[in-house]
Amino acid sequence: MDIIEALETRRSVRSFTDEPIGEDVLRTLLALGTKAPSASNSQPWSFGILQGKARIRMLAEEARQVLVSGITPGSPLEKYASMLENPGYDMFHGAGTLLFVYGRKDMPWHVGDCSMCIQNIMLAAHSMGIGSCWIGFANWLCKTDAFGARMGVPADRELVGVVCMGHRKGELPPVRLRREPEILFWECAG
Ligand SMILES: Cc1cc2nc3c(=O)[nH]c(=O)nc-3n(C[C@H](O)[C@H](O)[C@H](O)COP(=O)(O)O)c2cc1C
């Protein structure tokens, strides 16, 4: 699969088989992530990996409870209330692998740098038949100092994103429609 095909066909995947992603494949994906550009070549990323469906399901439940306690009138979570209040809701969609990407807080562009790294990993995974989905909901728990300390993450790192991953179960749905690019300016002075 070439890069254009990967871009054209990638979807967020929320259904996974029981086959674990092997260590070699994960290491290859991380290495491809680090090929991303970064400000001043700072490469401010570091990674955490959690594997095991049961372990990840427990974390999903812990994170769901944190989210539910954060649903207040006017909060961005309010529109997800009925979904999140369902104890059966698994925010990691039954994945067997979670990837945590952390940025060095002292690097001013670490959020952008790490996001590019995540995009590399998601596209490379897709080209290998591995599905992934960035889970923003995870941040409510996983971005806390307490969670970082529990996982041994140094205090100078900030969580940028959590991605659930696994071998895709079933066919990829068609690509979701995108709005036409909104062009705010296009100056042609030549
Ligand atoms: C920063 C970010 C946070 C996201 N958070 C979640 C999430 O918490 N749960 C989820 O199921 N999908 C999440 N997604 C996936 C989006 O819903 C998905 O990318 C979007 O609907 C477009 O669909 P596609 O990725 O299949 O093209 C997130 C995506 C991004 C980039």
The ligand as an ORCA input file, in Angstrom:
! r2SCAN-3c Opt
* xyz 0 1
  C      -7.711     13.692     19.013
  C      -8.732     12.620     18.687
  C      -9.527     12.118     19.704
  C     -10.428     11.090     19.419
  N     -11.125     10.526     20.450
  C     -11.905      9.447     20.220
  C     -12.528      8.767     21.307
  O     -12.383      9.118     22.481
  N     -13.277      7.672     21.022
  C     -13.438      7.188     19.740
  O     -14.113      6.179     19.557
  N     -12.873      7.852     18.677
  C     -12.104      8.947     18.888
  N     -11.466      9.567     17.845
  C     -11.676      9.092     16.456
  C     -12.576     10.059     15.671
  O     -13.909      9.896     16.103
  C     -12.427      9.773     14.180
  O     -11.099     10.034     13.786
  C     -13.369     10.627     13.327
  O     -14.723     10.307     13.597
  C     -13.119     10.434     11.810
  O     -13.272      9.069     11.468
  P     -12.069      8.262     10.773
  O     -10.858      8.357     11.693
  O     -12.571      6.862     10.635
  O     -11.797      8.911      9.465
  C     -10.565     10.596     18.096
  C      -9.763     11.127     17.082
  C      -8.847     12.116     17.364
  C      -7.951     12.624     16.254
*
